[in-house]
Amino acid sequence: MINVAKVPEPPYYAVIFTSRRTLDDKGYAEMADEMVTLAKLQPGFLGIESARDADGVGITVSYWDSEESIRAWKENERHRVAQELGHKKWYERFETRICRVEREYGFKKSPSEDADG
């Protein structure tokens, strides 16, 4: 189950990273974990959500307070190492989309609604 990021009221920014991994993904999981840990320490980071299917297609959405924060993360030295390894080893392809979130809405079932009976 995906963890839903807790973000502030809009506006804020979302970076949508959609990828297809290669079969040789040795070291990928460790680097991905490191990147999440590092991103959480970056100024302007708001949250992250990620999912991957059995065919290796994944979508990760990270949330940021500004385009400047996104640019700073892209240029982070350790993140640049991960990007390079991604190009060389881990991804068949990827797309990155940057969006400004203007509004949001959602639904969450209360625990009492989950009960059978």
C-alpha positions in Angstrom: 0.0 0.0 0.0 1.3 3.5 -0.9 1.8 6.0 1.9 0.1 9.2 1.0 2.3 12.3 1.6 1.0 14.9 4.0 1.5 18.2 2.2 0.4 21.8 3.0 -2.4 23.6 1.4 -1.7 24.4 -2.3 0.0 25.9 -4.1 3.1 23.7 -4.0 5.0 21.7 -6.6 5.1 18.1 -7.6 7.9 16.3 -9.5 6.5 13.2 -11.2 9.2 10.7 -12.1 8.0 7.8 -14.3 10.5 5.1 -15.1 11.0 1.7 -16.5 13.9 -0.1 -14.8 16.5 -2.4 -16.4 16.9 -6.0 -15.4 20.3 -5.2 -13.9 19.2 -3.1 -10.9 21.9 -4.1 -8.5 22.4 -1.4 -5.9 19.2 0.4 -7.0 17.1 -0.2 -3.8 19.9 1.0 -1.6 20.4 4.2 -3.6 16.7 4.8 -3.8 16.5 4.6 0.0 19.5 6.9 0.4 17.9 9.4 -2.0 14.6 9.5 0.0 16.5 10.0 3.2 18.6 12.8 1.7 15.6 14.5 0.0 13.8 14.7 3.4 16.8 16.8 4.6 16.6 19.3 1.7 15.1 22.7 2.2 11.7 22.9 0.6 11.0 19.1 0.6 7.3 18.4 1.5 6.8 14.6 1.0 7.1 11.7 -1.4 4.9 8.9 -2.8 6.1 6.0 -4.8 4.8 2.8 -6.5 6.2 0.2 -8.9 4.4 -2.6 -10.8 5.6 -6.1 -11.5 6.9 -5.1 -15.0 9.3 -2.6 -13.5 7.3 0.6 -14.3 7.4 3.0 -11.4 6.0 6.4 -10.5 7.5 8.5 -7.8 6.0 11.9 -6.9 8.0 14.2 -4.7 6.5 17.4 -3.4 8.3 20.7 -3.0 7.6 24.3 -1.8 9.2 26.0 -4.9 10.8 25.5 -8.2 14.1 26.8 -6.6 13.9 23.9 -4.1 13.4 21.4 -7.0 16.4 22.9 -8.9 18.6 22.7 -5.8 17.7 19.0 -5.3 18.4 18.2 -8.9 21.9 19.7 -8.5 22.6 18.0 -5.1 26.0 16.3 -5.5 24.9 12.9 -4.2 21.7 13.1 -6.2 23.7 13.8 -9.3 25.7 10.5 -8.7 22.3 8.7 -8.5 21.2 10.3 -11.7 24.4 9.2 -13.5 24.0 5.6 -12.3 20.4 5.7 -13.3 21.4 6.6 -16.9 24.1 4.0 -17.0 22.6 1.1 -15.1 19.1 1.3 -13.8 16.7 2.8 -16.3 15.6 1.8 -19.7 13.8 5.1 -19.9 12.2 7.8 -17.7 10.3 11.0 -17.9 10.3 13.8 -15.3 7.4 16.2 -15.1 7.2 19.2 -12.9 3.8 20.6 -12.0 2.4 23.4 -9.8 -0.4 22.0 -7.7 -3.2 24.5 -7.6 -5.9 22.6 -5.8 -6.4 19.1 -4.3 -9.1 17.0 -2.7 -9.4 13.5 -1.4 -11.3 10.9 0.6 -10.4 8.7 3.5 -12.7 6.0 4.8 -13.1 6.1 8.6 -12.1 2.9 10.5 -15.7 2.3 11.5 -16.6 2.1 7.7 -14.1 -0.7 7.3 -15.8 -3.1 9.8 -17.7 -6.0 8.3 -21.2 -6.5 9.4 
